[in-house]
Every structure is written in C-alpha cells, then in structure tokens.
Amino acid sequence: MNMLTWLVRAKRWAQRPPSEKRVKFVLAIIAGCILLFLIERYFGWPDALTPNRIGRSPKL
C-alpha cells in the first residue's frame, strides 16, 4: 500500500478508535506470539517437528 492509504487509515483510526475489547484481544494475540517465541528459544525446536529429507542426498 502507498503512504496515502496508510494516512487515510490513520485518520479513520483517530476519528473512531477501536474498542477496549478489541485492543485487549490484539494485545493477547501479541503476548501469545511472544510467549511461543520465548518457549521456542528457551527449550529449542523439537526434533519430532523437524522434517526428514527424503530423496536425493545433497552432494558433498
């Protein structure tokens, strides 16, 4: 999108801000994503979810 579209969206948001319920919902989603990221960083990626390469082996 171009800058004009973003400015129009910002104007509309300033005139009619989202409800408190929607803001809490978006913050909960962001917090969940951050939590999943931190868990993945702390414990690492599980081996069971790593795909196995099938077919030709890479040339060494």
C-alpha distance matrix in Angstrom:
0.0 3.7 6.7 8.2 6.3 7.3 10.6 11.3 11.0 13.2 15.5 16.0 16.7 19.2 20.9 21.3 21.1 21.4 25.0 27.0 27.4 23.7 23.4 26.5 25.0 21.9 24.2 26.6 24.0 23.1 26.8 27.5 25.1 26.7 30.1 29.6 28.4 31.5 33.8 32.6 33.1 36.5 38.0 36.2 34.9 37.5 39.3 39.3 35.6 35.5 35.6 38.7 38.4 40.2 41.3 41.9 42.4 40.6 42.7 44.2
3.7 0.0 3.8 5.6 5.6 6.8 9.0 10.4 11.2 12.8 14.8 16.0 17.1 18.9 20.7 21.7 21.8 22.7 26.4 28.5 29.2 25.7 25.1 28.4 27.4 24.1 26.2 28.9 26.6 25.3 29.0 30.1 27.7 28.9 32.5 32.2 30.8 33.7 36.2 35.1 35.3 38.7 40.4 38.6 37.6 40.4 42.2 42.4 38.7 38.5 38.7 41.7 41.3 43.2 44.2 44.6 44.9 42.9 44.9 46.3
6.7 3.8 0.0 3.8 5.4 5.2 6.2 8.7 9.9 10.5 12.3 14.4 15.2 16.4 18.5 20.0 20.0 21.4 25.2 27.1 28.3 24.9 24.0 27.4 26.9 23.6 25.3 28.4 26.5 24.9 28.4 30.0 27.8 28.6 32.3 32.4 30.9 33.5 36.3 35.5 35.4 38.7 40.7 39.2 38.5 41.5 43.5 43.9 40.2 40.2 40.6 43.7 43.5 45.7 46.8 47.1 47.3 45.2 47.1 48.2
8.2 5.6 3.8 0.0 3.8 5.4 5.1 6.2 8.6 9.8 10.5 12.4 14.2 15.3 16.6 18.4 19.1 20.8 24.6 26.9 28.2 25.0 24.4 28.0 27.5 24.6 26.6 29.6 28.0 26.8 30.3 31.9 30.0 31.0 34.5 34.8 33.6 36.2 38.9 38.3 38.4 41.6 43.5 42.1 41.3 44.2 46.2 46.4 42.7 42.9 43.3 46.4 46.3 48.2 49.4 49.9 50.2 48.2 50.2 51.5
6.3 5.6 5.4 3.8 0.0 3.8 5.4 5.2 6.3 8.6 9.9 10.7 12.3 14.3 15.5 16.5 17.2 18.3 22.1 24.5 25.5 22.1 21.9 25.4 24.6 21.8 24.1 27.0 25.1 24.3 28.0 29.2 27.5 28.9 32.2 32.3 31.4 34.2 36.7 36.1 36.6 39.7 41.4 40.1 39.1 41.7 43.8 43.8 40.1 40.5 40.8 44.0 44.0 45.9 47.2 47.9 48.4 46.6 48.9 50.3
7.3 6.8 5.2 5.4 3.8 0.0 3.8 5.4 5.1 6.1 8.6 9.9 10.4 12.2 14.3 15.2 15.1 16.3 20.1 22.1 23.3 19.9 19.2 22.7 22.2 19.2 21.2 24.2 22.6 21.4 24.9 26.5 24.8 25.8 29.3 29.7 28.7 31.3 33.9 33.5 33.7 36.8 38.7 37.6 36.8 39.6 41.9 42.1 38.4 38.8 39.5 42.8 43.0 45.2 46.7 47.4 47.6 45.8 48.0 49.2
10.6 9.0 6.2 5.1 5.4 3.8 0.0 3.8 5.4 5.0 6.1 8.7 9.7 10.4 12.3 14.2 14.5 16.6 20.3 22.5 24.2 21.1 20.2 23.9 23.9 21.1 22.8 26.1 24.9 23.7 27.0 28.9 27.5 28.3 31.7 32.4 31.4 33.8 36.6 36.3 36.5 39.3 41.5 40.5 40.0 42.9 45.3 45.5 41.9 42.4 43.1 46.5 46.7 48.9 50.4 51.1 51.2 49.3 51.5 52.6
11.3 10.4 8.7 6.2 5.2 5.4 3.8 0.0 3.8 5.4 5.1 6.3 8.6 9.9 10.7 12.3 13.5 15.4 19.1 21.8 23.3 20.3 20.0 23.8 23.6 21.2 23.3 26.4 25.3 24.6 28.0 29.7 28.4 29.6 32.9 33.5 32.9 35.4 37.9 37.8 38.3 41.1 43.0 42.1 41.4 44.0 46.4 46.3 42.7 43.4 44.0 47.4 47.7 49.7 51.3 52.1 52.5 50.8 53.2 54.5
11.0 11.2 9.9 8.6 6.3 5.1 5.4 3.8 0.0 3.8 5.4 5.1 6.1 8.6 9.9 10.5 10.9 12.3 16.0 18.6 19.8 16.7 16.4 20.2 19.8 17.4 19.7 22.7 21.5 21.0 24.4 26.0 24.9 26.3 29.4 30.0 29.6 32.1 34.5 34.5 35.2 37.9 39.8 38.9 38.2 40.8 43.3 43.1 39.5 40.4 41.2 44.7 45.2 47.2 49.0 50.0 50.3 48.8 51.3 52.6
13.2 12.8 10.5 9.8 8.6 6.1 5.0 5.4 3.8 0.0 3.8 5.5 5.0 6.1 8.6 9.9 9.6 11.7 15.4 17.5 19.4 16.6 15.6 19.3 19.6 17.1 18.8 22.2 21.4 20.4 23.6 25.7 24.7 25.5 28.8 29.8 29.2 31.3 34.0 34.3 34.6 37.1 39.3 38.7 38.4 41.1 43.8 43.9 40.4 41.3 42.3 45.8 46.5 48.8 50.6 51.5 51.5 49.9 52.4 53.4
15.5 14.8 12.3 10.5 9.9 8.6 6.1 5.1 5.4 3.8 0.0 3.8 5.4 5.1 6.2 8.6 9.7 12.6 16.1 18.5 20.7 18.2 17.6 21.4 21.9 19.9 21.6 24.9 24.5 23.7 26.7 28.9 28.2 29.0 32.1 33.3 32.8 34.9 37.6 37.9 38.3 40.7 42.9 42.4 42.1 44.7 47.4 47.4 43.9 44.9 45.9 49.4 50.0 52.2 54.0 55.0 55.1 53.5 55.9 57.0
16.0 16.0 14.4 12.4 10.7 9.9 8.7 6.3 5.1 5.5 3.8 0.0 3.8 5.4 5.1 6.0 7.9 10.2 13.6 16.6 18.3 15.8 15.9 19.7 19.9 18.3 20.5 23.4 23.0 22.8 25.9 27.7 27.3 28.5 31.4 32.4 32.4 34.6 36.9 37.4 38.1 40.5 42.5 42.0 41.5 43.8 46.6 46.3 42.8 44.0 45.0 48.5 49.3 51.3 53.3 54.5 54.8 53.4 56.0 57.2
16.7 17.1 15.2 14.2 12.3 10.4 9.7 8.6 6.1 5.0 5.4 3.8 0.0 3.8 5.4 5.2 4.9 7.2 10.8 13.3 15.3 12.8 12.4 16.2 16.7 15.0 16.9 20.0 19.8 19.5 22.4 24.4 24.2 25.3 28.0 29.3 29.3 31.3 33.7 34.4 35.0 37.3 39.3 39.1 38.7 41.1 44.0 43.8 40.5 41.8 43.0 46.6 47.6 49.8 51.9 53.1 53.2 51.9 54.6 55.6
19.2 18.9 16.4 15.3 14.3 12.2 10.4 9.9 8.6 6.1 5.1 5.4 3.8 0.0 3.8 5.6 5.6 9.2 12.2 14.3 16.9 15.1 14.1 17.8 19.0 17.4 18.7 22.0 22.3 21.7 24.2 26.7 26.5 27.1 29.9 31.6 31.4 33.1 35.7 36.6 36.9 39.0 41.3 41.2 41.2 43.7 46.7 46.7 43.4 44.7 46.0 49.6 50.6 53.0 55.1 56.2 56.2 54.7 57.3 58.2
20.9 20.7 18.5 16.6 15.5 14.3 12.3 10.7 9.9 8.6 6.2 5.1 5.4 3.8 0.0 3.8 6.3 9.7 12.3 15.0 17.5 16.0 15.8 19.4 20.4 19.4 21.0 24.1 24.4 24.3 26.8 29.0 29.1 30.0 32.6 34.2 34.3 36.1 38.5 39.4 40.0 42.0 44.2 44.1 43.9 46.3 49.3 49.0 45.7 47.1 48.3 52.0 53.0 55.2 57.3 58.5 58.7 57.3 60.0 61.0
21.3 21.7 20.0 18.4 16.5 15.2 14.2 12.3 10.5 9.9 8.6 6.0 5.2 5.6 3.8 0.0 3.8 6.5 8.9 12.0 14.1 12.7 13.0 16.5 17.4 16.8 18.7 21.4 21.8 22.2 24.6 26.6 27.0 28.2 30.5 32.0 32.5 34.3 36.4 37.5 38.3 40.3 42.2 42.3 42.0 44.1 47.1 46.7 43.4 45.1 46.3 50.0 51.2 53.3 55.5 57.0 57.2 56.0 58.9 60.0
21.1 21.8 20.0 19.1 17.2 15.1 14.5 13.5 10.9 9.6 9.7 7.9 4.9 5.6 6.3 3.8 0.0 3.8 6.6 9.0 11.5 10.0 9.6 13.1 14.3 13.6 15.1 18.0 18.7 18.8 21.0 23.2 23.7 24.7 27.0 28.7 29.2 30.8 33.0 34.2 34.9 36.8 38.8 39.0 38.9 41.1 44.2 43.9 40.7 42.4 43.9 47.6 48.9 51.2 53.6 55.0 55.0 53.9 56.7 57.7
21.4 22.7 21.4 20.8 18.3 16.3 16.6 15.4 12.3 11.7 12.6 10.2 7.2 9.2 9.7 6.5 3.8 0.0 3.8 6.6 8.2 6.3 6.7 10.1 10.8 10.5 12.5 15.0 15.6 16.3 18.5 20.3 21.1 22.4 24.4 26.0 26.9 28.5 30.4 31.7 32.8 34.5 36.3 36.6 36.3 38.2 41.4 40.9 37.8 39.7 41.2 44.9 46.4 48.6 51.1 52.7 52.8 51.8 54.8 55.9
25.0 26.4 25.2 24.6 22.1 20.1 20.3 19.1 16.0 15.4 16.1 13.6 10.8 12.2 12.3 8.9 6.6 3.8 0.0 3.8 5.3 5.3 6.4 8.8 9.9 10.9 12.5 14.3 15.7 16.9 18.5 20.2 21.6 22.9 24.4 26.2 27.5 28.9 30.5 32.1 33.3 34.7 36.4 37.0 36.8 38.5 41.8 41.1 38.3 40.5 42.1 45.9 47.6 49.8 52.5 54.3 54.3 53.5 56.7 57.6
27.0 28.5 27.1 26.9 24.5 22.1 22.5 21.8 18.6 17.5 18.5 16.6 13.3 14.3 15.0 12.0 9.0 6.6 3.8 0.0 3.8 5.5 5.1 6.2 8.6 10.0 10.6 12.2 14.4 15.4 16.3 18.3 20.1 21.0 22.2 24.4 25.8 26.7 28.3 30.3 31.4 32.5 34.2 35.2 35.3 37.0 40.5 39.9 37.3 39.6 41.5 45.2 47.2 49.5 52.4 54.1 54.0 53.2 56.4 57.1
27.4 29.2 28.3 28.2 25.5 23.3 24.2 23.3 19.8 19.4 20.7 18.3 15.3 16.9 17.5 14.1 11.5 8.2 5.3 3.8 0.0 3.8 5.5 5.2 6.2 8.8 10.0 10.5 12.5 14.4 15.2 16.5 18.6 20.0 20.8 22.7 24.5 25.7 26.8 28.7 30.3 31.3 32.7 33.6 33.5 34.9 38.3 37.4 34.9 37.4 39.2 42.9 45.0 47.2 50.1 52.1 52.0 51.5 54.8 55.7
23.7 25.7 24.9 25.0 22.1 19.9 21.1 20.3 16.7 16.6 18.2 15.8 12.8 15.1 16.0 12.7 10.0 6.3 5.3 5.5 3.8 0.0 3.8 5.4 4.9 6.2 8.6 9.7 10.7 12.4 14.1 15.3 16.8 18.5 19.8 21.3 22.8 24.4 25.8 27.2 28.8 30.2 31.6 32.1 31.8 33.4 36.6 35.9 33.0 35.3 36.9 40.7 42.6 44.7 47.5 49.3 49.4 48.8 52.0 53.0
23.4 25.1 24.0 24.4 21.9 19.2 20.2 20.0 16.4 15.6 17.6 15.9 12.4 14.1 15.8 13.0 9.6 6.7 6.4 5.1 5.5 3.8 0.0 3.8 5.4 5.2 6.2 8.6 10.0 10.7 12.2 14.2 15.5 16.5 18.2 20.1 21.2 22.5 24.3 25.9 27.0 28.4 30.2 30.8 30.8 32.8 36.1 35.7 32.9 35.0 36.9 40.7 42.5 44.9 47.7 49.3 49.1 48.3 51.4 52.1
26.5 28.4 27.4 28.0 25.4 22.7 23.9 23.8 20.2 19.3 21.4 19.7 16.2 17.8 19.4 16.5 13.1 10.1 8.8 6.2 5.2 5.4 3.8 0.0 3.8 5.5 5.1 6.0 8.7 9.9 10.3 12.1 14.3 15.2 16.1 18.2 19.8 20.7 22.2 24.2 25.5 26.4 28.1 29.1 29.3 30.9 34.4 34.0 31.4 33.8 35.9 39.6 41.8 44.2 47.2 49.0 48.6 48.0 51.2 51.8
25.0 27.4 26.9 27.5 24.6 22.2 23.9 23.6 19.8 19.6 21.9 19.9 16.7 19.0 20.4 17.4 14.3 10.8 9.9 8.6 6.2 4.9 5.4 3.8 0.0 3.8 5.5 5.1 6.4 8.8 9.9 10.6 12.6 14.4 15.2 16.7 18.6 20.0 21.1 22.7 24.5 25.7 26.9 27.6 27.4 28.8 32.2 31.5 28.8 31.2 33.1 36.9 39.0 41.2 44.2 46.1 45.9 45.5 48.7 49.6
21.9 24.1 23.6 24.6 21.8 19.2 21.1 21.2 17.4 17.1 19.9 18.3 15.0 17.4 19.4 16.8 13.6 10.5 10.9 10.0 8.8 6.2 5.2 5.5 3.8 0.0 3.8 5.4 5.1 6.3 8.6 9.9 10.8 12.4 14.2 15.5 16.7 18.5 20.1 21.3 22.7 24.4 25.9 26.2 25.9 27.8 31.1 30.7 27.8 29.8 31.7 35.4 37.3 39.7 42.5 44.2 43.9 43.2 46.3 47.2
24.2 26.2 25.3 26.6 24.1 21.2 22.8 23.3 19.7 18.8 21.6 20.5 16.9 18.7 21.0 18.7 15.1 12.5 12.5 10.6 10.0 8.6 6.2 5.1 5.5 3.8 0.0 3.8 5.4 5.0 6.0 8.5 9.9 10.5 12.1 14.2 15.2 16.3 18.2 19.9 20.9 22.2 24.1 24.8 25.1 27.1 30.6 30.5 27.8 29.8 32.1 35.8 37.8 40.4 43.3 44.9 44.4 43.5 46.6 47.2
26.6 28.9 28.4 29.6 27.0 24.2 26.1 26.4 22.7 22.2 24.9 23.4 20.0 22.0 24.1 21.4 18.0 15.0 14.3 12.2 10.5 9.7 8.6 6.0 5.1 5.4 3.8 0.0 3.8 5.5 5.0 6.1 8.7 9.8 10.3 12.3 14.2 15.2 16.3 18.3 19.8 20.8 22.2 23.2 23.3 24.9 28.4 28.1 25.6 28.0 30.3 34.0 36.3 38.8 41.9 43.7 43.2 42.7 45.9 46.5
24.0 26.6 26.5 28.0 25.1 22.6 24.9 25.3 21.5 21.4 24.5 23.0 19.8 22.3 24.4 21.8 18.7 15.6 15.7 14.4 12.5 10.7 10.0 8.7 6.4 5.1 5.4 3.8 0.0 3.8 5.4 5.1 6.3 8.7 9.8 10.6 12.4 14.3 15.4 16.6 18.4 20.0 21.1 21.5 21.2 22.8 26.2 25.7 23.0 25.2 27.2 31.0 33.1 35.6 38.6 40.4 40.0 39.4 42.7 43.4
23.1 25.3 24.9 26.8 24.3 21.4 23.7 24.6 21.0 20.4 23.7 22.8 19.5 21.7 24.3 22.2 18.8 16.3 16.9 15.4 14.4 12.4 10.7 9.9 8.8 6.3 5.0 5.5 3.8 0.0 3.8 5.4 5.1 6.2 8.6 10.0 10.6 12.4 14.3 15.4 16.5 18.3 20.0 20.3 20.4 22.6 26.0 26.1 23.3 25.1 27.3 31.0 32.9 35.7 38.6 40.0 39.4 38.5 41.6 42.1
26.8 29.0 28.4 30.3 28.0 24.9 27.0 28.0 24.4 23.6 26.7 25.9 22.4 24.2 26.8 24.6 21.0 18.5 18.5 16.3 15.2 14.1 12.2 10.3 9.9 8.6 6.0 5.0 5.4 3.8 0.0 3.8 5.5 5.1 6.1 8.6 9.8 10.5 12.2 14.2 15.2 16.2 18.1 19.0 19.6 21.7 25.3 25.5 23.1 25.1 27.8 31.4 33.6 36.5 39.6 41.1 40.2 39.5 42.6 42.8
27.5 30.1 30.0 31.9 29.2 26.5 28.9 29.7 26.0 25.7 28.9 27.7 24.4 26.7 29.0 26.6 23.2 20.3 20.2 18.3 16.5 15.3 14.2 12.1 10.6 9.9 8.5 6.1 5.1 5.4 3.8 0.0 3.8 5.4 5.0 6.2 8.6 9.9 10.5 12.3 14.2 15.2 16.3 17.1 17.2 18.8 22.4 22.3 19.9 22.2 24.8 28.4 30.8 33.5 36.7 38.5 37.7 37.3 40.5 41.0
25.1 27.7 27.8 30.0 27.5 24.8 27.5 28.4 24.9 24.7 28.2 27.3 24.2 26.5 29.1 27.0 23.7 21.1 21.6 20.1 18.6 16.8 15.5 14.3 12.6 10.8 9.9 8.7 6.3 5.1 5.5 3.8 0.0 3.8 5.4 5.2 6.2 8.7 9.9 10.6 12.3 14.2 15.5 15.5 15.3 17.5 20.8 21.0 18.3 20.1 22.5 26.2 28.3 31.1 34.2 35.7 34.9 34.2 37.4 37.9
26.7 28.9 28.6 31.0 28.9 25.8 28.3 29.6 26.3 25.5 29.0 28.5 25.3 27.1 30.0 28.2 24.7 22.4 22.9 21.0 20.0 18.5 16.5 15.2 14.4 12.4 10.5 9.8 8.7 6.2 5.1 5.4 3.8 0.0 3.8 5.5 5.0 6.2 8.6 9.9 10.5 12.1 14.2 14.6 15.4 17.9 21.4 22.2 19.7 21.3 24.1 27.5 29.7 32.8 35.8 37.0 35.9 35.0 38.0 38.1
30.1 32.5 32.3 34.5 32.2 29.3 31.7 32.9 29.4 28.8 32.1 31.4 28.0 29.9 32.6 30.5 27.0 24.4 24.4 22.2 20.8 19.8 18.2 16.1 15.2 14.2 12.1 10.3 9.8 8.6 6.1 5.0 5.4 3.8 0.0 3.8 5.4 5.2 6.2 8.6 9.8 10.5 12.0 13.3 14.2 16.2 19.9 20.5 18.6 20.5 23.6 27.0 29.5 32.5 35.8 37.3 36.1 35.5 38.6 38.6
29.6 32.2 32.4 34.8 32.3 29.7 32.4 33.5 30.0 29.8 33.3 32.4 29.3 31.6 34.2 32.0 28.7 26.0 26.2 24.4 22.7 21.3 20.1 18.2 16.7 15.5 14.2 12.3 10.6 10.0 8.6 6.2 5.2 5.5 3.8 0.0 3.8 5.5 5.1 6.1 8.6 9.9 10.5 11.0 11.1 13.0 16.6 17.0 14.9 16.9 19.9 23.3 25.8 28.8 32.1 33.6 32.5 32.1 35.3 35.5
28.4 30.8 30.9 33.6 31.4 28.7 31.4 32.9 29.6 29.2 32.8 32.4 29.3 31.4 34.3 32.5 29.2 26.9 27.5 25.8 24.5 22.8 21.2 19.8 18.6 16.7 15.2 14.2 12.4 10.6 9.8 8.6 6.2 5.0 5.4 3.8 0.0 3.8 5.5 5.2 6.2 8.6 10.1 9.9 10.5 13.3 16.7 17.8 15.5 16.6 19.7 23.0 25.2 28.4 31.5 32.6 31.3 30.5 33.5 33.4
31.5 33.7 33.5 36.2 34.2 31.3 33.8 35.4 32.1 31.3 34.9 34.6 31.3 33.1 36.1 34.3 30.8 28.5 28.9 26.7 25.7 24.4 22.5 20.7 20.0 18.5 16.3 15.2 14.3 12.4 10.5 9.9 8.7 6.2 5.2 5.5 3.8 0.0 3.8 5.4 5.0 6.0 8.5 9.4 11.3 13.9 17.4 18.9 17.3 18.5 21.9 24.9 27.3 30.6 33.8 34.8 33.2 32.4 35.3 34.9
33.8 36.2 36.3 38.9 36.7 33.9 36.6 37.9 34.5 34.0 37.6 36.9 33.7 35.7 38.5 36.4 33.0 30.4 30.5 28.3 26.8 25.8 24.3 22.2 21.1 20.1 18.2 16.3 15.4 14.3 12.2 10.5 9.9 8.6 6.2 5.1 5.5 3.8 0.0 3.8 5.4 5.1 5.9 7.5 9.2 11.1 14.8 16.0 14.8 16.5 20.0 23.0 25.7 28.9 32.3 33.6 32.0 31.6 34.7 34.4
32.6 35.1 35.5 38.3 36.1 33.5 36.3 37.8 34.5 34.3 37.9 37.4 34.4 36.6 39.4 37.5 34.2 31.7 32.1 30.3 28.7 27.2 25.9 24.2 22.7 21.3 19.9 18.3 16.6 15.4 14.2 12.3 10.6 9.9 8.6 6.1 5.2 5.4 3.8 0.0 3.8 5.6 5.5 4.9 5.9 8.7 12.1 13.7 12.1 13.2 16.7 19.6 22.2 25.5 28.8 30.0 28.4 27.9 30.9 30.7
33.1 35.3 35.4 38.4 36.6 33.7 36.5 38.3 35.2 34.6 38.3 38.1 35.0 36.9 40.0 38.3 34.9 32.8 33.3 31.4 30.3 28.8 27.0 25.5 24.5 22.7 20.9 19.8 18.4 16.5 15.2 14.2 12.3 10.5 9.8 8.6 6.2 5.0 5.4 3.8 0.0 3.8 5.8 5.3 7.8 11.1 14.1 16.3 14.9 15.3 18.9 21.5 23.7 27.3 30.3 31.1 29.1 28.2 31.0 30.3
36.5 38.7 38.7 41.6 39.7 36.8 39.3 41.1 37.9 37.1 40.7 40.5 37.3 39.0 42.0 40.3 36.8 34.5 34.7 32.5 31.3 30.2 28.4 26.4 25.7 24.4 22.2 20.8 20.0 18.3 16.2 15.2 14.2 12.1 10.5 9.9 8.6 6.0 5.1 5.6 3.8 0.0 3.8 5.8 9.2 11.5 14.6 16.9 16.3 17.0 20.8 23.2 25.7 29.2 32.4 33.3 31.2 30.5 33.2 32.4
38.0 40.4 40.7 43.5 41.4 38.7 41.5 43.0 39.8 39.3 42.9 42.5 39.3 41.3 44.2 42.2 38.8 36.3 36.4 34.2 32.7 31.6 30.2 28.1 26.9 25.9 24.1 22.2 21.1 20.0 18.1 16.3 15.5 14.2 12.0 10.5 10.1 8.5 5.9 5.5 5.8 3.8 0.0 3.8 6.9 8.2 11.4 13.5 13.4 14.5 18.3 20.5 23.4 26.7 30.0 31.1 29.1 28.9 31.7 31.0
36.2 38.6 39.2 42.1 40.1 37.6 40.5 42.1 38.9 38.7 42.4 42.0 39.1 41.2 44.1 42.3 39.0 36.6 37.0 35.2 33.6 32.1 30.8 29.1 27.6 26.2 24.8 23.2 21.5 20.3 19.0 17.1 15.5 14.6 13.3 11.0 9.9 9.4 7.5 4.9 5.3 5.8 3.8 0.0 3.8 6.4 9.1 11.7 11.1 11.4 15.2 17.4 20.0 23.5 26.7 27.6 25.6 25.2 28.1 27.5
34.9 37.6 38.5 41.3 39.1 36.8 40.0 41.4 38.2 38.4 42.1 41.5 38.7 41.2 43.9 42.0 38.9 36.3 36.8 35.3 33.5 31.8 30.8 29.3 27.4 25.9 25.1 23.3 21.2 20.4 19.6 17.2 15.3 15.4 14.2 11.1 10.5 11.3 9.2 5.9 7.8 9.2 6.9 3.8 0.0 3.8 6.4 8.7 7.5 7.8 11.6 14.1 16.8 20.1 23.4 24.7 23.0 22.8 26.0 25.9
37.5 40.4 41.5 44.2 41.7 39.6 42.9 44.0 40.8 41.1 44.7 43.8 41.1 43.7 46.3 44.1 41.1 38.2 38.5 37.0 34.9 33.4 32.8 30.9 28.8 27.8 27.1 24.9 22.8 22.6 21.7 18.8 17.5 17.9 16.2 13.0 13.3 13.9 11.1 8.7 11.1 11.5 8.2 6.4 3.8 0.0 3.8 5.4 5.6 7.0 10.7 12.8 16.1 19.1 22.6 24.2 22.7 23.2 26.5 26.5
39.3 42.2 43.5 46.2 43.8 41.9 45.3 46.4 43.3 43.8 47.4 46.6 44.0 46.7 49.3 47.1 44.2 41.4 41.8 40.5 38.3 36.6 36.1 34.4 32.2 31.1 30.6 28.4 26.2 26.0 25.3 22.4 20.8 21.4 19.9 16.6 16.7 17.4 14.8 12.1 14.1 14.6 11.4 9.1 6.4 3.8 0.0 3.8 5.4 5.2 8.5 9.8 13.2 16.0 19.5 21.1 19.5 20.3 23.6 23.7
39.3 42.4 43.9 46.4 43.8 42.1 45.5 46.3 43.1 43.9 47.4 46.3 43.8 46.7 49.0 46.7 43.9 40.9 41.1 39.9 37.4 35.9 35.7 34.0 31.5 30.7 30.5 28.1 25.7 26.1 25.5 22.3 21.0 22.2 20.5 17.0 17.8 18.9 16.0 13.7 16.3 16.9 13.5 11.7 8.7 5.4 3.8 0.0 3.8 5.6 7.9 9.5 13.2 15.4 19.1 21.3 20.4 21.7 25.2 25.7
35.6 38.7 40.2 42.7 40.1 38.4 41.9 42.7 39.5 40.4 43.9 42.8 40.5 43.4 45.7 43.4 40.7 37.8 38.3 37.3 34.9 33.0 32.9 31.4 28.8 27.8 27.8 25.6 23.0 23.3 23.1 19.9 18.3 19.7 18.6 14.9 15.5 17.3 14.8 12.1 14.9 16.3 13.4 11.1 7.5 5.6 5.4 3.8 0.0 3.8 6.3 9.2 12.5 15.0 18.6 20.8 20.1 20.9 24.6 25.4
35.5 38.5 40.2 42.9 40.5 38.8 42.4 43.4 40.4 41.3 44.9 44.0 41.8 44.7 47.1 45.1 42.4 39.7 40.5 39.6 37.4 35.3 35.0 33.8 31.2 29.8 29.8 28.0 25.2 25.1 25.1 22.2 20.1 21.3 20.5 16.9 16.6 18.5 16.5 13.2 15.3 17.0 14.5 11.4 7.8 7.0 5.2 5.6 3.8 0.0 3.8 6.5 9.5 12.5 16.0 17.7 16.6 17.3 20.9 21.6
35.6 38.7 40.6 43.3 40.8 39.5 43.1 44.0 41.2 42.3 45.9 45.0 43.0 46.0 48.3 46.3 43.9 41.2 42.1 41.5 39.2 36.9 36.9 35.9 33.1 31.7 32.1 30.3 27.2 27.3 27.8 24.8 22.5 24.1 23.6 19.9 19.7 21.9 20.0 16.7 18.9 20.8 18.3 15.2 11.6 10.7 8.5 7.9 6.3 3.8 0.0 3.8 6.4 9.0 12.5 14.6 14.2 15.3 19.0 20.3
38.7 41.7 43.7 46.4 44.0 42.8 46.5 47.4 44.7 45.8 49.4 48.5 46.6 49.6 52.0 50.0 47.6 44.9 45.9 45.2 42.9 40.7 40.7 39.6 36.9 35.4 35.8 34.0 31.0 31.0 31.4 28.4 26.2 27.5 27.0 23.3 23.0 24.9 23.0 19.6 21.5 23.2 20.5 17.4 14.1 12.8 9.8 9.5 9.2 6.5 3.8 0.0 3.8 6.2 9.8 11.9 11.2 12.9 16.6 17.9
38.4 41.3 43.5 46.3 44.0 43.0 46.7 47.7 45.2 46.5 50.0 49.3 47.6 50.6 53.0 51.2 48.9 46.4 47.6 47.2 45.0 42.6 42.5 41.8 39.0 37.3 37.8 36.3 33.1 32.9 33.6 30.8 28.3 29.7 29.5 25.8 25.2 27.3 25.7 22.2 23.7 25.7 23.4 20.0 16.8 16.1 13.2 13.2 12.5 9.5 6.4 3.8 0.0 3.8 6.6 8.3 7.9 9.7 13.4 15.2
40.2 43.2 45.7 48.2 45.9 45.2 48.9 49.7 47.2 48.8 52.2 51.3 49.8 53.0 55.2 53.3 51.2 48.6 49.8 49.5 47.2 44.7 44.9 44.2 41.2 39.7 40.4 38.8 35.6 35.7 36.5 33.5 31.1 32.8 32.5 28.8 28.4 30.6 28.9 25.5 27.3 29.2 26.7 23.5 20.1 19.1 16.0 15.4 15.0 12.5 9.0 6.2 3.8 0.0 3.8 6.8 7.9 10.7 14.1 16.5
41.3 44.2 46.8 49.4 47.2 46.7 50.4 51.3 49.0 50.6 54.0 53.3 51.9 55.1 57.3 55.5 53.6 51.1 52.5 52.4 50.1 47.5 47.7 47.2 44.2 42.5 43.3 41.9 38.6 38.6 39.6 36.7 34.2 35.8 35.8 32.1 31.5 33.8 32.3 28.8 30.3 32.4 30.0 26.7 23.4 22.6 19.5 19.1 18.6 16.0 12.5 9.8 6.6 3.8 0.0 3.8 6.4 9.4 12.3 15.2
41.9 44.6 47.1 49.9 47.9 47.4 51.1 52.1 50.0 51.5 55.0 54.5 53.1 56.2 58.5 57.0 55.0 52.7 54.3 54.1 52.1 49.3 49.3 49.0 46.1 44.2 44.9 43.7 40.4 40.0 41.1 38.5 35.7 37.0 37.3 33.6 32.6 34.8 33.6 30.0 31.1 33.3 31.1 27.6 24.7 24.2 21.1 21.3 20.8 17.7 14.6 11.9 8.3 6.8 3.8 0.0 3.7 6.4 8.7 11.9
42.4 44.9 47.3 50.2 48.4 47.6 51.2 52.5 50.3 51.5 55.1 54.8 53.2 56.2 58.7 57.2 55.0 52.8 54.3 54.0 52.0 49.4 49.1 48.6 45.9 43.9 44.4 43.2 40.0 39.4 40.2 37.7 34.9 35.9 36.1 32.5 31.3 33.2 32.0 28.4 29.1 31.2 29.1 25.6 23.0 22.7 19.5 20.4 20.1 16.6 14.2 11.2 7.9 7.9 6.4 3.7 0.0 3.8 6.4 8.8
40.6 42.9 45.2 48.2 46.6 45.8 49.3 50.8 48.8 49.9 53.5 53.4 51.9 54.7 57.3 56.0 53.9 51.8 53.5 53.2 51.5 48.8 48.3 48.0 45.5 43.2 43.5 42.7 39.4 38.5 39.5 37.3 34.2 35.0 35.5 32.1 30.5 32.4 31.6 27.9 28.2 30.5 28.9 25.2 22.8 23.2 20.3 21.7 20.9 17.3 15.3 12.9 9.7 10.7 9.4 6.4 3.8 0.0 3.8 6.3
42.7 44.9 47.1 50.2 48.9 48.0 51.5 53.2 51.3 52.4 55.9 56.0 54.6 57.3 60.0 58.9 56.7 54.8 56.7 56.4 54.8 52.0 51.4 51.2 48.7 46.3 46.6 45.9 42.7 41.6 42.6 40.5 37.4 38.0 38.6 35.3 33.5 35.3 34.7 30.9 31.0 33.2 31.7 28.1 26.0 26.5 23.6 25.2 24.6 20.9 19.0 16.6 13.4 14.1 12.3 8.7 6.4 3.8 0.0 3.8
44.2 46.3 48.2 51.5 50.3 49.2 52.6 54.5 52.6 53.4 57.0 57.2 55.6 58.2 61.0 60.0 57.7 55.9 57.6 57.1 55.7 53.0 52.1 51.8 49.6 47.2 47.2 46.5 43.4 42.1 42.8 41.0 37.9 38.1 38.6 35.5 33.4 34.9 34.4 30.7 30.3 32.4 31.0 27.5 25.9 26.5 23.7 25.7 25.4 21.6 20.3 17.9 15.2 16.5 15.2 11.9 8.8 6.3 3.8 0.0
